[in-house]
Amino acid sequence: MELVKVVVQLKNDVNALPASEYVSVVKSVGLTLRSLIHSVDDVLPTLHSSKRTEIEGTQKLLNKDMAELINKMKLAQQNAVTSLKEECKRQMLTAAHTLAMDSKNLLDAVDQARVRANMAKPVSS
């Protein structure tokens, strides 16, 4: 859920940051997404092929979500001194929210596949 935390941080920071610094927070989201996808790739070969296909599709969706976030960030930067400033920031935050929700769906799909394959690790109390 690290990606969700980074997206929440983006949401909290975007109003305080100048548009020129959006790149750093969006880059942080991208690096966290990359880490998530790598961790899922490590588990993927051990899962049933039907679940692998579903998870790979979700990974592609996350990559599209990230591209959309980058596009919205660029739009927000271009319109930082126009009357569209707030609308563009809102669109950027909406794209980030979509990315966070889809990442949660990916994690849920992986967890479900691991449970079905009896690979889930019990939660230690």
DSSP file (Angstrom, degrees, kcal/mol; ACC not computed):
  #  RESIDUE AA STRUCTURE BP1 BP2  ACC     N-H-->O    O-->H-N    N-H-->O    O-->H-N    TCO  KAPPA ALPHA  PHI   PSI    X-CA   Y-CA   Z-CA
    1    1 A M     >        0   0    0      0, 0.0     4,-1.8     0, 0.0     3,-0.2   0.000 360.0 360.0 360.0  11.0    0.0    0.0    0.0
    2    2 A E  H  >  +     0   0    0      1,-0.2     4,-2.2     2,-0.2     5,-0.2   0.870 360.0  58.0 -58.3 -37.3    3.1    2.2   -0.3
    3    3 A L  H  > S+     0   0    0      1,-0.2     4,-2.3     2,-0.2    -1,-0.2   0.895 103.4  51.9 -62.8 -39.5    1.7    3.6   -3.6
    4    4 A V  H  > S+     0   0    0     -3,-0.2     4,-2.4     1,-0.2    -1,-0.2   0.906 108.7  51.5 -62.7 -41.0   -1.4    4.8   -1.9
    5    5 A K  H  X S+     0   0    0     -4,-1.8     4,-2.2     1,-0.2    -2,-0.2   0.906 109.9  48.8 -62.0 -41.6    0.7    6.6    0.7
    6    6 A V  H  X S+     0   0    0     -4,-2.2     4,-2.2     2,-0.2    -1,-0.2   0.884 110.8  50.4 -67.5 -37.6    2.7    8.3   -2.0
    7    7 A V  H  X S+     0   0    0     -4,-2.3     4,-2.5     2,-0.2    -2,-0.2   0.897 109.5  50.9 -66.9 -39.6   -0.5    9.4   -3.8
    8    8 A V  H  X S+     0   0    0     -4,-2.4     4,-2.3     2,-0.2    -2,-0.2   0.903 109.2  51.6 -62.5 -40.0   -1.9   10.8   -0.6
    9    9 A Q  H  X S+     0   0    0     -4,-2.2     4,-2.2     2,-0.2    -2,-0.2   0.905 108.6  50.8 -62.1 -41.4    1.4   12.7   -0.1
   10   10 A L  H  X S+     0   0    0     -4,-2.2     4,-2.4     1,-0.2    -2,-0.2   0.933 109.7  50.6 -59.7 -46.0    1.0   14.0   -3.7
   11   11 A K  H  < S+     0   0    0     -4,-2.5     4,-0.5     1,-0.2    -2,-0.2   0.894 113.3  45.2 -59.3 -40.9   -2.5   15.1   -2.8
   12   12 A N  H  < S+     0   0    0     -4,-2.3     4,-0.3     1,-0.2    -1,-0.2   0.836 119.0  41.5 -72.6 -32.3   -1.3   16.9    0.3
   13   13 A D  H >X S+     0   0    0     -4,-2.2     4,-1.9    -5,-0.2     3,-1.1   0.751  92.1  81.5 -87.3 -25.8    1.6   18.6   -1.4
   14   14 A V  T 3< S+     0   0    0     -4,-2.4    -1,-0.2     1,-0.3    -2,-0.1   0.806  93.2  47.3 -60.2 -33.8    0.2   19.7   -4.7
   15   15 A N  T 34 S+     0   0    0     -4,-0.5    -1,-0.3     1,-0.2    -2,-0.1   0.761 115.6  45.4 -78.2 -23.0   -1.5   22.9   -3.4
   16   16 A A  T <4 S+     0   0    0     -3,-1.1    -2,-0.2    -4,-0.3    -1,-0.2   0.704 101.1  80.0 -90.4 -21.2    1.7   23.9   -1.5
   17   17 A L  S  < S-     0   0    0     -4,-1.9     2,-0.1     1,-0.1     5,-0.0  -0.583  81.5-117.3 -89.5 146.5    4.2   23.2   -4.3
   18   18 A P    >   -     0   0    0      0, 0.0     3,-2.3     0, 0.0     4,-0.3  -0.495  35.5-108.5 -71.0 154.1    4.9   25.4   -7.3
   19   19 A A  G >  S+     0   0    0      1,-0.3     3,-1.5     2,-0.2     4,-0.4   0.794 116.6  66.9 -56.2 -30.3    4.1   23.8  -10.6
   20   20 A S  G 3  S+     0   0    0      1,-0.3     3,-0.3     2,-0.1    -1,-0.3   0.718  99.4  52.0 -65.4 -19.2    7.8   23.4  -11.4
   21   21 A E  G <> S+     0   0    0     -3,-2.3     4,-1.1     1,-0.2     3,-0.5   0.385  79.3  93.1 -99.1   3.6    8.1   20.9   -8.5
   22   22 A Y  H <> S+     0   0    0     -3,-1.5     4,-2.6    -4,-0.3     5,-0.3   0.860  77.0  66.7 -60.2 -34.2    5.2   18.6   -9.5
   23   23 A V  H  > S+     0   0    0     -4,-0.4     4,-2.8    -3,-0.3    -1,-0.2   0.894  96.7  53.0 -56.4 -42.5    7.8   16.5  -11.4
   24   24 A S  H  > S+     0   0    0     -3,-0.5     4,-1.7     1,-0.2    -1,-0.2   0.903 112.4  42.7 -65.0 -40.8    9.4   15.4   -8.1
   25   25 A V  H  X S+     0   0    0     -4,-1.1     4,-1.7     2,-0.2    -1,-0.2   0.885 116.3  47.7 -74.0 -35.9    6.2   14.2   -6.5
   26   26 A V  H  X S+     0   0    0     -4,-2.6     4,-2.4     2,-0.2    -2,-0.2   0.875 109.7  54.2 -69.6 -36.2    5.0   12.5   -9.7
   27   27 A K  H  X S+     0   0    0     -4,-2.8     4,-2.6    -5,-0.3     5,-0.2   0.896 105.6  53.6 -62.2 -39.3    8.4   10.9  -10.1
   28   28 A S  H  X S+     0   0    0     -4,-1.7     4,-2.0     2,-0.2    -1,-0.2   0.897 108.0  49.9 -61.3 -41.0    8.1    9.5   -6.6
   29   29 A V  H  X S+     0   0    0     -4,-1.7     4,-2.4     2,-0.2    -2,-0.2   0.928 111.4  49.7 -61.7 -45.0    4.7    8.0   -7.5
   30   30 A G  H  X S+     0   0    0     -4,-2.4     4,-2.5     1,-0.2    -2,-0.2   0.897 110.2  48.8 -63.2 -42.0    6.3    6.4  -10.6
   31   31 A L  H  X S+     0   0    0     -4,-2.6     4,-2.0     2,-0.2    -1,-0.2   0.882 112.1  49.1 -66.3 -37.4    9.3    5.0   -8.7
   32   32 A T  H  X S+     0   0    0     -4,-2.0     4,-2.2    -5,-0.2    -2,-0.2   0.892 110.5  50.9 -68.1 -39.1    6.9    3.5   -6.1
   33   33 A L  H  X S+     0   0    0     -4,-2.4     4,-2.7     2,-0.2    -2,-0.2   0.918 108.5  52.1 -62.3 -43.5    4.8    2.0   -9.0
   34   34 A R  H  X S+     0   0    0     -4,-2.5     4,-2.4     1,-0.2    -2,-0.2   0.917 109.5  49.6 -59.0 -43.6    7.9    0.5  -10.5
   35   35 A S  H  X S+     0   0    0     -4,-2.0     4,-2.2     2,-0.2    -1,-0.2   0.905 110.6  50.2 -62.1 -42.4    8.8   -1.1   -7.2
   36   36 A L  H  X S+     0   0    0     -4,-2.2     4,-2.1     2,-0.2    -2,-0.2   0.934 110.8  48.4 -61.2 -47.0    5.2   -2.5   -6.8
   37   37 A I  H  X S+     0   0    0     -4,-2.7     4,-2.5     1,-0.2    -2,-0.2   0.889 110.6  51.6 -64.0 -39.0    5.3   -4.0  -10.3
   38   38 A H  H  X S+     0   0    0     -4,-2.4     4,-1.5    -5,-0.2    -1,-0.2   0.908 109.3  49.9 -63.4 -41.1    8.7   -5.6   -9.7
   39   39 A S  H  X S+     0   0    0     -4,-2.2     4,-0.9     1,-0.2    -2,-0.2   0.875 112.2  47.6 -67.0 -35.2    7.5   -7.2   -6.5
   40   40 A V  H >X S+     0   0    0     -4,-2.1     4,-2.1     1,-0.2     3,-0.6   0.891 107.0  57.2 -70.3 -38.7    4.4   -8.6   -8.3
   41   41 A D  H 3< S+     0   0    0     -4,-2.5    -2,-0.2     1,-0.2    -1,-0.2   0.835 101.1  58.0 -60.0 -32.0    6.7   -9.8  -11.1
   42   42 A D  H 3< S+     0   0    0     -4,-1.5    -1,-0.2     1,-0.2    -2,-0.2   0.845 114.1  36.8 -65.8 -33.5    8.6  -11.8   -8.5
   43   43 A V  H X< S+     0   0    0     -4,-0.9     3,-1.8    -3,-0.6     4,-0.4   0.743  97.0  85.0 -88.9 -26.8    5.4  -13.7   -7.5
   44   44 A L  G >< S+     0   0    0     -4,-2.1     3,-1.8     1,-0.3    -2,-0.1   0.821  81.2  57.4 -51.0 -46.1    3.8  -14.0  -10.9
   45   45 A P  G 3  S+     0   0    0      0, 0.0    -1,-0.3     0, 0.0    -2,-0.1   0.751 103.5  55.9 -62.1 -20.7    5.6  -17.2  -12.1
   46   46 A T  G <  S+     0   0    0     -3,-1.8    -2,-0.2    -4,-0.1     2,-0.2   0.524  93.9  88.6 -87.5  -5.2    4.3  -19.1   -9.2
   47   47 A L  S <  S-     0   0    0     -3,-1.8    67,-0.1    -4,-0.4     5,-0.0  -0.526  90.2 -87.2 -95.8 160.2    0.6  -18.3   -9.9
   48   48 A H    >>  -     0   0    0     65,-0.2     4,-2.3    -2,-0.2     3,-0.5  -0.317  40.3-117.3 -61.8 145.2   -2.0  -20.1  -12.0
   49   49 A S  H 3> S+     0   0    0      1,-0.2     4,-2.1     2,-0.2     5,-0.2   0.826 112.3  55.5 -59.6 -35.0   -1.9  -19.0  -15.7
   50   50 A S  H 3> S+     0   0    0      1,-0.2     4,-1.5     2,-0.2    -1,-0.2   0.896 111.5  44.2 -66.5 -37.5   -5.4  -17.6  -15.6
   51   51 A K  H <> S+     0   0    0     -3,-0.5     4,-2.7     2,-0.2    -2,-0.2   0.857 108.7  58.1 -72.4 -35.1   -4.6  -15.4  -12.7
   52   52 A R  H  X S+     0   0    0     -4,-2.3     4,-2.9     1,-0.2     5,-0.2   0.922 105.6  50.1 -59.3 -43.3   -1.3  -14.4  -14.3
   53   53 A T  H  X S+     0   0    0     -4,-2.1     4,-2.0     1,-0.2    -1,-0.2   0.914 111.7  47.7 -61.8 -43.5   -3.2  -13.1  -17.3
   54   54 A E  H  X S+     0   0    0     -4,-1.5     4,-1.8     2,-0.2    -1,-0.2   0.920 114.2  46.4 -62.8 -44.6   -5.5  -11.0  -15.1
   55   55 A I  H  X S+     0   0    0     -4,-2.7     4,-2.2     2,-0.2    -2,-0.2   0.890 110.2  52.5 -68.7 -39.9   -2.6   -9.6  -13.1
   56   56 A E  H  X S+     0   0    0     -4,-2.9     4,-2.1     1,-0.2    -1,-0.2   0.885 108.3  52.3 -62.7 -37.7   -0.6   -8.8  -16.2
   57   57 A G  H  X S+     0   0    0     -4,-2.0     4,-1.9    -5,-0.2    -1,-0.2   0.892 109.0  49.6 -63.6 -39.3   -3.6   -6.9  -17.6
   58   58 A T  H  X S+     0   0    0     -4,-1.8     4,-2.2     2,-0.2    -2,-0.2   0.870 107.8  53.9 -67.4 -36.9   -3.9   -4.9  -14.4
   59   59 A Q  H  X S+     0   0    0     -4,-2.2     4,-1.9     2,-0.2    -2,-0.2   0.906 108.1  49.8 -63.2 -40.8   -0.2   -4.1  -14.6
   60   60 A K  H  X S+     0   0    0     -4,-2.1     4,-2.0     1,-0.2    -2,-0.2   0.899 109.3  52.3 -63.5 -39.3   -0.7   -2.7  -18.1
   61   61 A L  H  X S+     0   0    0     -4,-1.9     4,-2.6     1,-0.2    -2,-0.2   0.900 106.9  52.6 -62.8 -40.5   -3.6   -0.7  -16.8
   62   62 A L  H  X S+     0   0    0     -4,-2.2     4,-2.4     1,-0.2    -1,-0.2   0.884 107.0  52.4 -63.5 -38.0   -1.4    0.8  -14.1
   63   63 A N  H  X S+     0   0    0     -4,-1.9     4,-2.0     2,-0.2    -1,-0.2   0.897 110.6  47.6 -64.1 -39.0    1.2    1.8  -16.7
   64   64 A K  H  X S+     0   0    0     -4,-2.0     4,-2.3     2,-0.2    -2,-0.2   0.898 109.9  53.2 -66.4 -39.9   -1.6    3.6  -18.6
   65   65 A D  H  X S+     0   0    0     -4,-2.6     4,-2.3     1,-0.2    -2,-0.2   0.905 108.7  49.7 -59.8 -41.9   -2.7    5.2  -15.4
   66   66 A M  H  X S+     0   0    0     -4,-2.4     4,-2.4     2,-0.2    -1,-0.2   0.905 109.1  51.4 -65.7 -41.2    0.8    6.5  -14.8
   67   67 A A  H  X S+     0   0    0     -4,-2.0     4,-2.3     1,-0.2    -1,-0.2   0.896 110.0  50.4 -61.4 -39.6    1.0    7.9  -18.3
   68   68 A E  H  X S+     0   0    0     -4,-2.3     4,-2.5     2,-0.2    -2,-0.2   0.901 108.6  51.6 -65.4 -41.1   -2.3    9.7  -17.7
   69   69 A L  H  X S+     0   0    0     -4,-2.3     4,-2.3    26,-0.2    -2,-0.2   0.916 110.2  49.3 -61.4 -43.2   -0.9   11.1  -14.4
   70   70 A I  H  X S+     0   0    0     -4,-2.4     4,-2.3     2,-0.2    -2,-0.2   0.918 111.2  49.4 -62.7 -43.5    2.2   12.4  -16.3
   71   71 A N  H  X S+     0   0    0     -4,-2.3     4,-2.1     1,-0.2    -2,-0.2   0.911 112.2  47.6 -62.4 -42.1    0.0   14.0  -19.0
   72   72 A K  H  X S+     0   0    0     -4,-2.5     4,-2.4     2,-0.2    20,-0.3   0.858 109.8  53.6 -68.5 -34.1   -2.2   15.7  -16.4
   73   73 A M  H  X S+     0   0    0     -4,-2.3     4,-2.4     2,-0.2    -2,-0.2   0.927 108.9  48.7 -63.7 -44.6    0.8   16.9  -14.5
   74   74 A K  H  X S+     0   0    0     -4,-2.3     4,-2.5     1,-0.2    -2,-0.2   0.899 111.2  50.2 -62.0 -40.5    2.2   18.5  -17.7
   75   75 A L  H  X S+     0   0    0     -4,-2.1     4,-1.8     2,-0.2    -1,-0.2   0.908 110.0  50.4 -63.6 -41.8   -1.2   20.1  -18.4
   76   76 A A  H  < S+     0   0    0     -4,-2.4    -2,-0.2    12,-0.3    -1,-0.2   0.882 111.3  49.0 -64.3 -38.0   -1.2   21.5  -14.8
   77   77 A Q  H >< S+     0   0    0     -4,-2.4     3,-1.2     1,-0.2    -2,-0.2   0.918 110.4  50.1 -66.9 -42.6    2.3   22.9  -15.3
   78   78 A Q  H 3< S+     0   0    0     -4,-2.5     3,-0.3     1,-0.3    -1,-0.2   0.825 117.7  39.9 -64.8 -31.2    1.4   24.5  -18.6
   79   79 A N  T >< S+     0   0    0     -4,-1.8     3,-1.7     1,-0.2    -1,-0.3   0.127  77.9 117.0-105.7  20.4   -1.7   26.1  -17.1
   80   80 A A  T <  S+     0   0    0     -3,-1.2    -1,-0.2     1,-0.3    -2,-0.1   0.741  84.5  37.1 -62.6 -24.2   -0.2   27.1  -13.7
   81   81 A V  T 3  S+     0   0    0     -3,-0.3    -1,-0.3    -4,-0.2     2,-0.2   0.120 106.0  84.3-115.0  20.7   -0.7   30.8  -14.3
   82   82 A T  S X  S-     0   0    0     -3,-1.7     3,-1.4     1,-0.0     4,-0.2  -0.610  93.2-100.6-114.0 176.8   -4.1   30.6  -16.1
   83   83 A S  T 3  S+     0   0    0      1,-0.3     3,-0.3    -2,-0.2     4,-0.3   0.608 118.5  66.1 -71.8 -10.5   -7.6   30.4  -15.0
   84   84 A L  T 3> S+     0   0    0      1,-0.2     4,-2.7    -5,-0.1     5,-0.3   0.420  70.3 104.3 -88.1   1.2   -7.5   26.7  -15.7
   85   85 A K  H <> S+     0   0    0     -3,-1.4     4,-2.1     1,-0.2     5,-0.2   0.903  81.3  42.1 -50.6 -53.7   -5.0   26.1  -12.9
   86   86 A E  H  > S+     0   0    0     -3,-0.3     4,-2.3     1,-0.2    -1,-0.2   0.884 114.2  51.3 -66.5 -39.6   -7.4   24.6  -10.3
   87   87 A E  H  > S+     0   0    0     -4,-0.3     4,-2.2     2,-0.2    -1,-0.2   0.903 110.7  48.9 -64.2 -41.0   -9.2   22.4  -12.9
   88   88 A C  H  X S+     0   0    0     -4,-2.7     4,-2.0     2,-0.2   -12,-0.3   0.883 110.8  49.8 -67.6 -38.8   -5.9   21.0  -14.1
   89   89 A K  H  X S+     0   0    0     -4,-2.1     4,-2.5    -5,-0.3    -2,-0.2   0.910 109.8  52.1 -64.3 -41.2   -4.7   20.3  -10.6
   90   90 A R  H  X S+     0   0    0     -4,-2.3     4,-2.3     1,-0.2    -2,-0.2   0.913 109.2  49.5 -60.9 -42.8   -8.0   18.5  -10.0
   91   91 A Q  H  X S+     0   0    0     -4,-2.2     4,-2.2     2,-0.2    -1,-0.2   0.882 109.9  51.6 -64.1 -37.7   -7.6   16.4  -13.1
   92   92 A M  H  X S+     0   0    0     -4,-2.0     4,-2.1   -20,-0.3    -2,-0.2   0.918 111.1  47.3 -64.5 -42.9   -4.0   15.5  -12.0
   93   93 A L  H  X S+     0   0    0     -4,-2.5     4,-2.4     2,-0.2    -2,-0.2   0.862 109.7  53.5 -66.9 -35.7   -5.3   14.5   -8.5
   94   94 A T  H  X S+     0   0    0     -4,-2.3     4,-2.3     2,-0.2    -1,-0.2   0.914 108.9  49.1 -63.8 -42.5   -8.1   12.4  -10.2
   95   95 A A  H  X S+     0   0    0     -4,-2.2     4,-2.0     1,-0.2    -2,-0.2   0.893 111.5  49.6 -63.5 -39.7   -5.5   10.6  -12.3
   96   96 A A  H  X S+     0   0    0     -4,-2.1     4,-2.2     2,-0.2    -2,-0.2   0.893 109.6  51.5 -65.6 -39.8   -3.5    9.9   -9.2
   97   97 A H  H  X S+     0   0    0     -4,-2.4     4,-2.5     2,-0.2    -2,-0.2   0.913 108.6  50.9 -63.1 -43.2   -6.5    8.6   -7.3
   98   98 A T  H  X S+     0   0    0     -4,-2.3     4,-2.6     1,-0.2     5,-0.2   0.913 109.4  51.2 -59.6 -43.8   -7.3    6.3  -10.2
   99   99 A L  H  X S+     0   0    0     -4,-2.0     4,-2.0     1,-0.2    -1,-0.2   0.914 110.3  48.9 -60.0 -44.6   -3.7    5.0  -10.1
  100  100 A A  H  X S+     0   0    0     -4,-2.2     4,-1.9     2,-0.2    -2,-0.2   0.910 112.0  48.2 -63.6 -43.0   -4.0    4.3   -6.4
  101  101 A M  H  X S+     0   0    0     -4,-2.5     4,-2.1     1,-0.2    -2,-0.2   0.912 112.0  48.7 -65.5 -42.5   -7.3    2.5   -6.7
  102  102 A D  H  X S+     0   0    0     -4,-2.6     4,-2.0     1,-0.2    -1,-0.2   0.840 108.6  54.2 -67.7 -31.7   -6.0    0.3   -9.6
  103  103 A S  H  X S+     0   0    0     -4,-2.0     4,-2.4     2,-0.2    -1,-0.2   0.890 107.6  50.5 -68.0 -37.6   -2.9   -0.5   -7.5
  104  104 A K  H  X S+     0   0    0     -4,-1.9     4,-2.5     2,-0.2    -2,-0.2   0.906 108.8  51.9 -64.3 -40.4   -5.1   -1.7   -4.7
  105  105 A N  H  X S+     0   0    0     -4,-2.1     4,-2.3     2,-0.2    -2,-0.2   0.885 108.6  51.6 -62.5 -38.2   -7.0   -3.8   -7.2
  106  106 A L  H  X S+     0   0    0     -4,-2.0     4,-2.4     2,-0.2    -2,-0.2   0.945 110.5  47.4 -62.2 -48.4   -3.7   -5.3   -8.3
  107  107 A L  H  X S+     0   0    0     -4,-2.4     4,-2.7     1,-0.2    -2,-0.2   0.891 111.5  51.1 -61.8 -39.6   -2.7   -6.2   -4.8
  108  108 A D  H  X S+     0   0    0     -4,-2.5     4,-2.6     2,-0.2    -1,-0.2   0.909 110.1  49.5 -63.2 -42.0   -6.1   -7.7   -4.1
  109  109 A A  H  X S+     0   0    0     -4,-2.3     4,-2.2     2,-0.2    -2,-0.2   0.901 112.5  47.5 -64.9 -41.1   -5.8   -9.9   -7.2
  110  110 A V  H  X S+     0   0    0     -4,-2.4     4,-2.5     2,-0.2    -2,-0.2   0.932 112.7  48.9 -65.2 -45.6   -2.3  -11.0   -6.2
  111  111 A D  H  X S+     0   0    0     -4,-2.7     4,-2.3     1,-0.2    -2,-0.2   0.921 111.7  49.2 -59.8 -44.1   -3.5  -11.8   -2.7
  112  112 A Q  H  X S+     0   0    0     -4,-2.6     4,-2.2     1,-0.2    -1,-0.2   0.900 111.5  49.0 -63.4 -41.3   -6.5  -13.7   -3.9
  113  113 A A  H  X S+     0   0    0     -4,-2.2     4,-1.6     1,-0.2    -1,-0.2   0.885 110.9  50.5 -65.8 -38.7   -4.3  -15.7   -6.4
  114  114 A R  H  <>S+     0   0    0     -4,-2.5     5,-3.5     2,-0.2     6,-0.9   0.882 109.6  50.4 -67.8 -37.6   -1.8  -16.5   -3.6
  115  115 A V  H ><5S+     0   0    0     -4,-2.3     3,-1.5     4,-0.2    -2,-0.2   0.927 110.6  49.3 -64.3 -44.6   -4.6  -17.7   -1.3
  116  116 A R  H 3<5S+     0   0    0     -4,-2.2    -1,-0.2     1,-0.3    -2,-0.2   0.824 112.3  48.0 -64.5 -30.5   -6.0  -20.0   -4.0
  117  117 A A  T 3<5S-     0   0    0     -4,-1.6    -1,-0.3    -5,-0.2    -2,-0.2   0.325 114.2-119.0 -90.7   8.4   -2.5  -21.4   -4.6
  118  118 A N  T < 5S+     0   0    0     -3,-1.5    -3,-0.2     1,-0.1    -2,-0.1   0.851  83.4 117.9  55.3  37.7   -2.0  -21.9   -0.8
  119  119 A M      < +     0   0    0     -5,-3.5    -4,-0.2    -6,-0.1    -5,-0.1   0.404  33.5 121.8-109.1  -1.7    0.9  -19.5   -0.9
  120  120 A A        -     0   0    0     -6,-0.9    -9,-0.0    -5,-0.1    -8,-0.0  -0.389  59.6-132.8 -67.8 138.3   -0.4  -16.9    1.4
  121  121 A K        -     0   0    0     -2,-0.1    -1,-0.1     1,-0.1    -2,-0.1  -0.767  25.0-114.3 -89.8 132.8    1.7  -16.2    4.4
  122  122 A P        -     0   0    0      0, 0.0     2,-0.4     0, 0.0    -1,-0.1  -0.348  32.1-107.6 -65.6 148.1   -0.2  -16.1    7.7
  123  123 A V        -     0   0    0      1,-0.0     2,-0.4     2,-0.0     0, 0.0  -0.625  32.0-134.7 -76.5 126.7   -0.3  -12.7    9.4
  124  124 A S              0   0    0     -2,-0.4    -1,-0.0     1,-0.1    -3,-0.0  -0.684 360.0 360.0 -85.3 136.1    1.9  -12.8   12.5
  125  125 A S              0   0    0     -2,-0.4    -1,-0.1     0, 0.0    -2,-0.0   0.434 360.0 360.0-101.3 360.0    0.4  -11.2   15.6
